[in-house]
């Protein structure tokens, strides 16, 4: 079975898969489509080029599967899936560091870290500390119980915290299994000391988190976003953060990313910006390549694969 690496940034492939093989770019494929007519398997990661269905028919008539050693496949997957080509994603591998990052921020937020780190006067700090619940019986809100959301919930089991979840696709049976309480988005923002966004990235969720939600948050609450920036109406969040200096926003993602030059997000003391570090970095990226190689071996042996993506799944995936 003929396979190739395909990516617009060859170095990404070499880091993720730990290989020195040839990495082709879209321009290589379009310039000589006959050369790729027998390719049956594609391996890629961040930097996977987009192809139309017509281009796939022309360039990859024999293609059977695409293994993507990274998270979201929303940008490029549909044309391949529409052609009956199987798509596999290492979203589960990428979900691990995102969940770890999120839980770390939740624990720190509950301890008042982000508000007290700048407070050097002891009496002021002691007064401020009393506003935070600590990590015992506090309410944590999870928006979206997909792969990352579920991992966050599982990791939070090490703490005695109440977890509320907003996810229209989460069944009562699954919520009970996870040990969480389903609730409305309104209730989640109003009652939780920390709210963490893990919504799927699609047209339905764009601009879903608005002024109404942020302004209703509890005193000294924290909003964490490791999902996608487009789900937040940024102007609304900025407005509320300016009006409510007691609140804290920890944004690992924005829209656009990074924020535009001059954005007030850079200036607000109660807004913490990190440059999309929640996902796999450093050695963590190799986990994604390993996941996809394991899937590939299962694919070759006609075994059940764990991380195949379908058109139906794209409706709820990040």
CORDAGI-V185741 format. One record per backbone hydrogen bond with DSSP energy under -1.0 kcal/mol. CO is the residue of the C=O (numbers start at 1). NH is the residue of the N-H. E is the energy in kcal/mol with one decimal. If there is no record, write none. Layout:
co=CO nh=NH e=E
co=CO nh=NH e=E
//
This chain:
co=2 nh=40 e=-2.6
co=2 nh=41 e=-1.6
co=4 nh=43 e=-2.3
co=5 nh=24 e=-2.7
co=9 nh=12 e=-1.8
co=10 nh=14 e=-1.9
co=11 nh=15 e=-2.1
co=12 nh=16 e=-2.3
co=13 nh=17 e=-2.9
co=24 nh=7 e=-2.9
co=25 nh=29 e=-1.6
co=26 nh=30 e=-2.8
co=27 nh=31 e=-1.9
co=28 nh=32 e=-1.1
co=32 nh=35 e=-1.4
co=33 nh=36 e=-1.4
co=34 nh=37 e=-1.2
co=36 nh=39 e=-1.3
co=40 nh=64 e=-2.9
co=40 nh=65 e=-1.8
co=41 nh=4 e=-1.9
co=42 nh=67 e=-3.1
co=43 nh=6 e=-2.6
co=44 nh=69 e=-3.0
co=47 nh=8 e=-2.6
co=52 nh=56 e=-2.2
co=53 nh=57 e=-2.4
co=54 nh=58 e=-2.0
co=55 nh=59 e=-3.1
co=56 nh=60 e=-2.5
co=60 nh=63 e=-1.3
co=64 nh=86 e=-2.3
co=65 nh=42 e=-2.1
co=66 nh=88 e=-2.8
co=67 nh=44 e=-2.6
co=68 nh=70 e=-2.0
co=68 nh=90 e=-2.1
co=73 nh=77 e=-2.5
co=77 nh=81 e=-2.5
co=78 nh=82 e=-3.0
co=80 nh=85 e=-2.4
co=81 nh=84 e=-1.8
co=86 nh=66 e=-2.5
co=87 nh=309 e=-3.4
co=88 nh=68 e=-3.0
co=90 nh=94 e=-2.4
co=91 nh=95 e=-1.8
co=94 nh=98 e=-1.2
co=95 nh=99 e=-2.7
co=96 nh=100 e=-2.3
co=97 nh=101 e=-2.7
co=98 nh=102 e=-2.5
co=99 nh=103 e=-2.6
co=100 nh=104 e=-2.1
co=101 nh=105 e=-2.1
co=102 nh=106 e=-2.4
co=103 nh=107 e=-2.5
co=104 nh=108 e=-2.0
co=105 nh=109 e=-2.8
co=106 nh=110 e=-2.5
co=108 nh=113 e=-2.4
co=109 nh=112 e=-1.6
co=110 nh=134 e=-2.5
co=112 nh=116 e=-2.5
co=113 nh=117 e=-2.1
co=116 nh=119 e=-1.6
co=121 nh=125 e=-2.3
co=122 nh=126 e=-2.8
co=123 nh=127 e=-1.9
co=124 nh=128 e=-2.2
co=125 nh=129 e=-2.7
co=128 nh=131 e=-2.0
co=129 nh=132 e=-1.8
co=138 nh=162 e=-2.9
co=139 nh=193 e=-2.1
co=139 nh=194 e=-1.1
co=140 nh=164 e=-3.1
co=141 nh=196 e=-3.1
co=142 nh=166 e=-2.2
co=143 nh=198 e=-2.9
co=146 nh=150 e=-2.7
co=147 nh=151 e=-1.8
co=148 nh=152 e=-2.6
co=149 nh=153 e=-2.2
co=150 nh=154 e=-2.5
co=151 nh=155 e=-2.5
co=152 nh=156 e=-2.1
co=154 nh=157 e=-1.1
co=155 nh=158 e=-1.4
co=156 nh=159 e=-2.1
co=159 nh=161 e=-1.5
co=160 nh=137 e=-4.5
co=162 nh=140 e=-3.2
co=163 nh=181 e=-2.3
co=164 nh=142 e=-2.9
co=165 nh=183 e=-2.2
co=166 nh=144 e=-2.4
co=167 nh=170 e=-1.8
co=171 nh=175 e=-2.4
co=172 nh=176 e=-2.2
co=173 nh=177 e=-2.0
co=174 nh=178 e=-2.3
co=175 nh=179 e=-1.1
co=175 nh=180 e=-2.3
co=181 nh=165 e=-2.8
co=184 nh=188 e=-2.2
co=185 nh=189 e=-2.0
co=186 nh=190 e=-2.0
co=187 nh=191 e=-2.1
co=188 nh=192 e=-1.7
co=193 nh=222 e=-1.9
co=194 nh=141 e=-3.4
co=195 nh=224 e=-3.1
co=196 nh=143 e=-2.8
co=197 nh=226 e=-1.1
co=200 nh=202 e=-1.0
co=205 nh=208 e=-1.8
co=209 nh=233 e=-2.6
co=210 nh=214 e=-2.1
co=211 nh=215 e=-2.7
co=214 nh=217 e=-1.2
co=218 nh=221 e=-1.8
co=221 nh=248 e=-1.8
co=222 nh=195 e=-2.8
co=223 nh=250 e=-3.2
co=224 nh=197 e=-2.7
co=225 nh=252 e=-2.3
co=228 nh=231 e=-1.1
co=229 nh=232 e=-1.9
co=230 nh=207 e=-2.6
co=231 nh=209 e=-2.9
co=232 nh=234 e=-1.3
co=233 nh=237 e=-2.0
co=234 nh=238 e=-2.7
co=235 nh=239 e=-2.2
co=236 nh=240 e=-2.4
co=237 nh=241 e=-2.6
co=238 nh=242 e=-2.0
co=239 nh=243 e=-1.9
co=240 nh=244 e=-2.7
co=244 nh=247 e=-1.7
co=248 nh=223 e=-2.9
co=249 nh=272 e=-3.6
co=250 nh=225 e=-2.6
co=251 nh=274 e=-2.2
co=260 nh=263 e=-2.1
co=263 nh=266 e=-1.5
co=264 nh=268 e=-1.7
co=268 nh=271 e=-1.5
co=270 nh=249 e=-2.5
co=272 nh=251 e=-2.9
co=274 nh=276 e=-2.2
co=281 nh=284 e=-2.2
co=282 nh=285 e=-1.3
co=283 nh=286 e=-1.4
co=284 nh=287 e=-1.1
co=285 nh=289 e=-1.2
co=286 nh=290 e=-2.1
co=287 nh=291 e=-2.2
co=288 nh=292 e=-2.0
co=289 nh=293 e=-2.1
co=290 nh=294 e=-2.0
co=291 nh=295 e=-2.1
co=292 nh=296 e=-2.4
co=293 nh=297 e=-2.0
co=294 nh=298 e=-1.9
co=295 nh=299 e=-2.6
co=296 nh=300 e=-2.5
co=297 nh=301 e=-1.5
co=298 nh=303 e=-3.1
co=299 nh=302 e=-1.3
co=307 nh=89 e=-2.3
co=310 nh=314 e=-1.3
co=312 nh=315 e=-1.3
co=313 nh=316 e=-1.7
co=313 nh=317 e=-1.5
//
